[in-house]
Amino acid sequence: MKRICLLLLAVLAWGSARVAAQEFFNLTASQVKIDTLLPRFYSSFPLGQHYADSVYSVAIEYPEFVDMTDADVRRYKAITSDTLPELPVISSTLGVSRKKATLDVSFVPLVFRDGKYQKLVSFKLNKTAKAVNNSRKLMSSQTRAVDATGRYAQHSVLSSGTWAKIRVPSSGVYQITDELIRRAGFTNPDRIRIYGYGGELQPEVLMADYLRTTDDLQQVPVCTVGGRRLFYARGPVSWSSSNDRIRNPYSNYGYYFITESDEPAAVADSASFASSFYPSGSDYNTLYEVDDYAWFQGGRNLYDSKVFTIGTSRDYQLVSSSVTGVGTVRVVLSAYGASVASVSVNDSVVGSISVSAAGSYDVMRVASRVFNVKNLSSTNKISITQTSGGTLRLDYIAVHSNEPQEAPRLSAASFPVPEYVYRITNQDLHADGPADMVIIIPTSRAG
């Protein structure tokens, strides 16, 4: 009887350990440091093989905060205009490897409480697990089965047929001409099909819906207007909801693939075609950016190689679609050594940008500022003058207009033609089975 009781107590203790997991954290100054990026806290909870029988949640308990310095607040506002919450918003994802699950959680340890910007420096993470009933388990297993079979293509469209690669330097409407078709080795324009999703930067967190739509190349709708075959292509630059440019640092082009096929064509009438992309971020924003210099031998961001001279103004011309003159100008600078520069828009000073001194482990720092303006015209002169500091270089300038540019006139406007790259060979990586892994170790470590 005593043995049975002890066994029961052990089972209860194991069960309670599965239901809740708690851990205290004390963040160091470097972990909550605001630099060119916002700090982010990461932690993981192992869930084991039987993770599917529970629903998990994570909460922050016993939080302790310290006030952010004025410099921290300035750096935060230079990075983003988002409003901070009163308590960090936890993001959680479930990852599975070798049939064992891990619950990964992360959040930005910055808040705005009682009228103050603060950092979260000490807290406890409390993970709880709530068992699901049998009917929900069955539904969950069925859903996972559907996801597993429907998320990934069994074969790639590139596995058969003849294919050619084309590319575009920026987002916009492009025309597939007979000359381009002939150069790619095709003969029948009516059988030409376009596949791909362009050059925009892929999200770093890949969700199920995104994987379903981008796992393999999708056919791109074509609109025929006045005998011209038009399609909308996406280049390597896109725009966030706050009108900040998002550059794909891994490519200068958006790539698409064309083939001659009897597959049903994806077509669109002129109204639905135009409404599928207009207005978009590129209709409100214009960009000046030259990427020909790297401050460091690693990383993925490039900058303008031209160095500012203290007291000498440098002018940049950017167009705008603004009718009322109202909009914003975003200027992003990089520097080694604390530096200050003034910014003028159409000969009117709008403010200055300060780049903080680089730390002992930095080769440079970046500072960004958005200026609200009311004097935009069709062509704008943006002037930047370094007033003090060290080595200063431009990252980019973006002009945002409150009104979009005029919608393209599909029947009258002329549109660029994509650049032909080359013919490609067939591939079907989707059909590949699991790889046989061979691990090679030194003989001194064998046995």
Buried (B, 14 or more C-beta within 10 A) or exposed (E): EEEEEEEEEEEEEEEEEBEEBEEEBEBEEEBBBBBBEBBBBEBEBEBEEEBBBBEBEBEBEEBEBBEBEEEBBBBBBBBBEEEBEEBBEBBBEEEEEEEEBBBBBBBBBBBBBEEEBBBBBEBEBBBBBEEBEEEEBEEBEEEEEEEEEEEEBEEBBBBEEBBBBBBBBBBBBBBBBEEBBEEBEBEEBEBBBBBBBBBBBEEEEEEEEEEBEBBBBBBBBBBBBEEBBBBBBBBBBBBEEEBBBEBBEEBBBBBBBBBBBEEEBBEBEBEEBBEEBBBBBBBBBBBBBBBEBBBEEEEEBBBBEEEBEBEEEBEBEBBBBBEEBBBBBBBBBBBBBBBBBBBBBBEEEBBBBBBBEBEEEBBBBBBBBBBEBEBBEEEBEBBBBBEEBBBBBBBBBBBBBBBBBEEBEBEEEEBEBBEBBEEEEEEBEBEEEEEEEEEEEEEEEEE
